[in-house]
Amino acid sequence: MTDKIVKRSRKTRLQLKGRMKSFLMFLPNMVVLLGRLLRDSRVPLAEKALFVAAIVYVISPIDLIPDVFPFIGQVDDIYVVALTLIRLINRTNEDVVRDNWSGGGAIVAMIDSVAALAPTFLPKRISRVLESRVELAPAAKVLSDIASRRQAVIIEVKPEPEQVSENDHAAAGKSSVMTH
């Protein structure tokens, strides 16, 4: 009986792996989607910053699971992309994603499926790292203020008047005498 359970779970795992391989075929299109979303004015600046980070993560050979490991090396990449897109959908509207998707299929359903399926293949520690909460850092808030023109990029700083003491005058006089 336990052999049947093991065979079923092995069969189920193989089916899930086949499904994930199908999703991985969409990874390049999903990266293109992130690039399009960078130019969409409906996307908040913080989300755009995360998209840039996700694109760099996918392209970079150095990440949590290097891409030299077949299959699993790409699973963490697509998972990062899916999580950034889910975050965008939760903060805006799923139509923003749909409007920028040029691939076939229902992109929102695919993103949800990838986000649900990828953790089954990733080590739990890596899943936790990738799922951790991301908040807008103070520097990003400053950039957001600059982008929305609520804060100037360059601020004029008036010099403080120099206070020169008698010792400074005396030292200046000595040095000028010495230079003549």
GIFEN-V599077 format. One record per backbone hydrogen bond with DSSP energy under -1.0 kcal/mol. CO is the residue of the C=O (numbers start at 1). NH is the residue of the N-H. Records with the same first field share a line. If there is no record, write none. Layout:
CO: NH / NH
//
This chain:
1: 5
2: 6
3: 7
4: 8
5: 9
6: 10
7: 11
8: 12
9: 13
10: 14
11: 15
12: 16
13: 17
14: 18
15: 19
16: 20
17: 21
18: 22
19: 23
20: 24
23: 26
24: 27
26: 30
27: 31
28: 32
29: 33
30: 34
31: 35
32: 36
33: 37
34: 38
36: 39
40: 43
44: 48
45: 49
46: 50
47: 51
48: 52
49: 53
50: 54
51: 55
52: 56
53: 57
54: 58
55: 59
56: 60
66: 69
69: 73
70: 72
71: 74 / 75
72: 76
74: 78
75: 79
76: 80
77: 81
78: 82
79: 83
80: 84
81: 85
82: 86
83: 87
84: 88
85: 89
86: 90
87: 91
88: 92
93: 96
94: 98
95: 99
105: 107
106: 110
107: 111
108: 112
109: 113
110: 114
111: 115
112: 116
113: 117
114: 118
117: 120
118: 121 / 122
123: 127
124: 128
125: 129
126: 130
127: 131
137: 141
138: 142
139: 143
140: 144
141: 145
142: 146
143: 147
144: 148
145: 150 / 151
146: 149
165: 169
166: 170
167: 171
168: 172
169: 173
170: 174
171: 175
172: 176
173: 177
174: 178
175: 179
//
